[in-house]
């Protein structure tokens, strides 16, 4: 059974998942010495500014992801990560859908995100979920691709 729970980014399990995510990205980044790790600000992922979710699969933490407000109804998806053993089960799509639902509840009219072309599965997930390529909206040194999705307020 899959469940989602909101936790502070300082939660021990959230921190462990983020640490795994950053280690994975550093080890698989096209230029490993160039990967920049930035742990998320707790205030940015606390309602009403945002939310950080853990994905539990059969009672065990399997992944995480969050949204944070950029202002004017625009929210950003950050740190979508599934442990390797949880990948390929549709959990990424489910987590993204839950983040979209929560964003609507917080008043979002648009979601944006950035990713790296080396994460082909992530790019595929975003495109198949209705995200479209946009011009860069930030200066994230790890990003090569930027996406956006307009949200209706249907819950």
N, C-alpha and C positions, 0 to 999 in steps of 0.2 A: 504494500500500500504506500502511495506517495502522499506526503503532506508538506505544507509550506508553513514556516513560522518566522515571524519577525523577531529579530534580535539586534542588539547594538553591535556595531562593527568591532567593539572591544570585547565581545563575548569570546570565551576561550575557543569554542568550536569554530566560530566565524574567523577568528585570527588564524587558527590552524589551517583552515581551508584556503584563506587568502595567501598564507605562506606557501602552501603547496602550489597554488596557482602561479604565484610569482616565480617560484623555483622552476616550474615547468616552462613558463614563458622564457625565462633567462636561458634555459638549456636548449630550447628549440628556436629561439629568435635567430633570424638570418645573420645577425651580427651580435653574438652573445655578449660581447663587451659593451655593446651599445644599448642594451635593454635598461630602462630606467624604472625602478620600483618605487611606487608611491602608495603607502597605505592610506585608505580613505579616512577623511575627517569624520569623526563620530557625529558632529552636529549636522553635516550635510545629509546623513542617512537616518535622521530622526524626524518623525512626523512633526509638523506638516511639510518639512523641507525635503523629505525623502523617506525611504524605507530600505532595510537590508534584510533579505530573506535567506533562510537555510532550507534546503530541500532534504527531507528525510525520506529514505526508502526502506521500508520494513523496519522502521525504528532507528536506523543508523543515518548519520549525516552523509549525504551523497554529493552535495554541491551548494552553491551560493550565487547570489547576484543581488544587485541593488539598483535603485533609481534615486536621482537627486535633482532638485529644481535648479534650473539655470535662469529662471525668471520668465515672466510673461507667458505662462502656460507651457513652457518648454522644459521638459525633463530629459535627463540623460541616463541611459542604461550603462551600468558599470559592473565589471568584475563577474561576468557570467561564467561560471566554472563548474564542471562536473568532474568528480574523481574518475579516473580511467575505467574502473569497474562498473560505473554507472552510465557510461556513454553508450550510445546506440540503442537506447530504450525509449526515446521520445521525451526524456526528462528536460532536455534543453528547451524544446518547444513548449512544454508545459510550464517551465519556469518563466520563459519569456512572456507567455500568455498571462501568467499571474502577475508579473511585473507591470504589464500593460493595464490589467484590471485595477491594480493598486494605483497606478499613475492617474487613471481616470478619476478614481475616488479622491485623489489629491488635487484635482482640477486641471490635469494636463490636457492640452489640446494637440501636442506634438511630442514624440519621442525622438531623440537623436542618439547616436552612438558612434564610436570609432573602433576600428579593429585593424589588424595587420593582414595583408594578403596571404601571409604564410598560414593563417588559420582558415583554410579553405572551407572546412565544414561549418565554421561560424558564419562566414560570408554566405554560404548556401542557405543556412537557417534564416538569416536575416532577410535575404531576398525572397525566399519562399513564404515568409511571414508578412510580406507587404512593405518591407523597407526598400527605399530607393536611394541610389547614389546621390550625394550632394557634395558641394564644395566644402573644404575643411572649415569647421566652426571653432576649432581650437588649435593649439600648437603642440599637441601630444607627440613627443619624439618617437614613440613606439608605433604610431598609427600610419597607415598608408591608405586607408579607405574610411570614408565617413558616410553614414546613412541617416535617413529620417523616415518617419511614418506619422501621418496625420491621424489623430484619434478622434472618433466620434464619442459622444458621451453615453452611448449605449452600454449598459452593464449587463 
